[in-house]
Amino acid sequence: MADFGVKFDVRTSQGWFLPSKGTASTTQFALNGEVRADGTGGSTACGASAWGPIGAKYHTDGPGKGPGLLYAAINQEAFGSVHGSGPACGLCFELSPVSGSGQELADQALTFEIIDNCPVGSGSDQNCGQCKGTTNAAFSKPTHFDIASDAMSPEQYAQFYNGVTDGSNWRSINFKNVPCNPDTNPKFATLSWGCNGSCKSENIDSCVDINTGRSVEGMPASSGIHRRMTPFPSSAFHYHGRRRHAGH
């Protein structure tokens, strides 16, 4: 299990809180041009600049039409930094959908690796704005996972989203931190973005470098701006600022 300085289930002085398990909501987004097999597509907030393994075919055709990789973003409070490689990068969580009647659909569970930040202040606040220990407005959950659905294979997409409760999104899932699966959660090529402020303030005292796991106190904030994603042709998706989400 990765440990980059912020412990599970402990709220830090910077306002970060990374749960090891709990309930959450989900949306979908498209990695699209943000990550490409040849590394030319920019990078995610974790510094992922290419599919793992390098050379894997990249798809932009829509949800469930990808190479079979299970990647997700997590809300900023849990991610641990802004436009920098937060401590949640590279961690994996098993997500089990919960039906509208409250039944956990354990046989549909899949394990996703955190590759990106679902940020505050870019139009995503309704899903990812749990910066003060409160729930998000859209689904009333303390944690949120944004699923990179264009990376999923047709089989993975059909399994996880069978019976979805809210358009294209699960209003409720159960999640827990688990080991990554190297076949579907391969480690990605990384670029160092440095660190910016947390949800709480401009404080960067607890930022860590994804490549070393060491504190980078005093490191200047990264000036990197992530690319806006190319739209899916499907009308089922729309933008919330930088990130493209499934409609709900």
N, C-alpha and C positions, 0 to 999 in steps of 0.2 A: 504494500500500500504506500502510495506516495505521501510524503510529509514535508511540506514546504513552509512550516513555521506556524500556520494557523491550525489549531486543533479542532477536531469535530465537536459539535455540540457546546461550544464555548463562545460567548459573545466577546469580541475583543474591544479594546478601548477605541478603536477606529470604527466600530459599529458593524463589523463583519460577523456573520454567523453561518457556519457551514454544517448543516445537519447530517448525521450519518444515516438517518432513516426518518420516515414520516409520511405525510400526505402532501400532494402537490397537484398542480394543474399543468396542462400542456397546450402548446400551439405548434405550428409547423413553420419552418422557414426554408429558403433555398440558399444553399451555399453558392451555387452558380459560379460566377467569375471570381468569388472570394478565394477559392482553392482550386487549383488545377494540377493535373498530373505532372506537368513540366515545371511547376513552380512559378509561373509567370502571372498568376492571377491575384497578386497581393497576398494578404494573409488574414487569419482570424485574430481575435483578441488574445488567443493562446500562442500566437506566432506560427500557427500551422500554415505553411506555404505550399504544400503539395499533398496529394493523397498519399496515404501509406497503404501498401508499399508503393514506392516511387515507380511511376510508369503505368499504374492502374488506369484503365480507361475512364475518362470523365464524361458524365452525362449532364445535360441541362434540359432534359425533356419533360421534367415534372416529377411529382411525388411517386415513389415506388419504381423509378426507372433508372436507378443508380447501380453502382458496382457492388452493393451488398455490405456497406460499412455503416455501423451504428454510431453516429455522432450526434451530439446535442449541445446547446447552450444552456446555461443556468442563470437564474436571476442575479443581478449585480451584488446584492447583499451576501449571497453565498459564494459568488465567484471570487471576490476579494480584492479587486482593483478595477480601475477604469482604463480601458485601452492599454492594458499591460497584462503580463502573464500572471494571472492570479493563482492562488494556491489550489483552486479546484481543477486547474488544467491537468488533463491526463488521468483524472480519477474516473472510475466507472460506477454506475448506479443501475441496479435492476429496477425497471419500471413495470408495475403490474396494473393494468387498467382496472377501474372500478365501474361497474354497470350503473345505469340509472336507478336501479333498485338497491344499490349499495353492496352488491356481490363482487368480491375480488375475482378477476378473471386471470387466475394464476397461470393457466395454460397458454395465455397470450403474452406473457411477460417476455421482455427482451432487455439486454444489457447495453446501455449507451455510454460512450466515453465523452467527457466534457472537453470540447474543442473550442468553445467560444463563450462570450459574455452576452447575455441578454440585457442591454444597458438601460440605465435611467437617463432621461433627458434627450432621447432621440425619437420620441413618439411612442415608446414602448412601456411607458409608466404604468398603464392599466394592467399589464401582465407582469412586469418585472420590477416594479417600484417599491418592493418591500424593504425600504432602507431604514425604517425606524421601528422595526419589530412588529409591523402591522401586516395584515394580509393584503393581497392585491385586489383591486377593485373589480376586475372582470370575473374572477372565479372564487374569490374569498378564500384563498389558500396562502399559507406562509412561504411556500417555495414554488418555483415555476421552472419547468423544463421546456425549451424551445427545440423541437426535433428537426434535424436536418433531413427532411423527408426525401429530398432528391438524391441522397446518398444511399437510401435503402433499396434493396432488391424488391421486385414484385411480391415475392413470397413473404419477405419480412414485413412489408407494408400491409399486405392482406392479413397477416397474423395479428399484428399489433392493433390495427384500426378496425378490426371486425366488430361491428355493433357500436361504433363510436357514438358518444352521447350528445355531442354539441357540434353539429355540422362536420367539420374535419378534425375536431379537437376533443380530447378527454377532459371533462370538467374536473375529474378526480382520478388520481392514481396513488398507489402505495409505492414507496421507493426505499431502497436500502443500498448502502455502499457495499460493493462486491469486487472481487478481482476482475480485471479486464480479460476478455477473450482475444488472444492475438489474431484470430482469424477475422473477427468482425470489428474489433477495436484496435487495429494496428497503430503503433506509435507513428506520429507524423513528423515530417521534416519541420523544424522550428526556426523562427527568426526572433531575436530578442527585441521586444518593444520597450523595455524599461517599465516604469510604473508611474501611474498618476494617482490622484486622490481616491479616497474610498467613498462609500455612500454618505458618510457622516460629514466629511470635510475635505479640505485639500491636503490633509495629513498623509504622508507616504511612509511613516516610520515602520510599518509592518509589511511593506512590499517585499516580494521575494523574486528572484530570477528563476524562471522555469528551467533554465539549463543547468543551474548549479544548486538550487534549493537554498541559497544563502540570502540573508537580508541585504538589501541594497539601500540602506538609509542614506538619504541625501542625494540619491540619483535624480537627475533632472527628469521631469515628466516627458514622456514620449510625445513627439510631434506627429507620429504616424497617423494618418487618417485612412480608415478602412474603406474599401470601395463599395459603392452602392451596388446591390445585386441586380443582375439582369432579370427582368420579369419572366415568370413562367407564362406560356401562352394561355394557360387555363385561367378562367375567370374566378376560380375558387380561391385565389390568393390575392392579397393586397398588401401595400406597404404600411408599416408603422415606423416612419423615419427610415433609418439605415437598413432595417431588417424587414424581410418580407414574410408575412404571416398568413396562415390559412384563415379564411373568413369564418366568423362565428356570429 
